[in-house]
Amino acid sequence: MAKYKEPGVNDRVNAAQAARAKALAMLKAKPAPDPAEQAALRAKAAEREAALAAKREAAKAEREARQAQAKAEKQARAEAEAARKAKPKLTEAERKAARDARYAARKARK
């Protein structure tokens, strides 16, 4: 019984070359694509791209609308907070009248 013979470098190079030649032959044997089919595929791809672009544009518009609404709500909250914190400026006469009313109320309790 013969022993297993390890393939040498030349054997491997020849096998790779034969495989390349076989693949090239298969590629050359493949028929050329039909121009009408190619045009249909390009049209389909263009439609798909247009649909995706429209979807992206709609998502962008929705995102911008949400951001604008959030900004408006934040502005409204800030204005409400500022209005809540702002104390009205009383004139000297109004402050004197309020002080006199507190003094009179205190005297009335005694």
RALINVEN-V513835 format. One line per field, one symbol per residue. ss: DSSP state (h for helix, s for strand, l for the rest). psi: psi as a letter, one per 20 degrees, with the letter a starting at -180 (. if undefined). burial: 1 if it has 16 or more other ideal C-beta (glycine too) atoms within 10 Angstrom, else 0. Layout:
ss: ???
psi: ???
burial: ???
//
This chain:
ss: llllllllhhhhhhhhhhhhhhhhhhhhhlllllhhhhhhhhhhhhhhhhhhhhhhhhhhhhhhhhhhhhhhhhhhhhhhhhhhhllllllhhhhhhhhhhhhhhhhhhl
psi: pqqppppaghggghggghgghgghghhhipqqqphggggggggghgggggghgggggghgggghggggghgggggggggggghhhpqqoqrhggggggghggghgghhh.
burial: 00000000000000000000000000000000000000000000000000000000000000000000000000000000000000000000000000000000000000
//
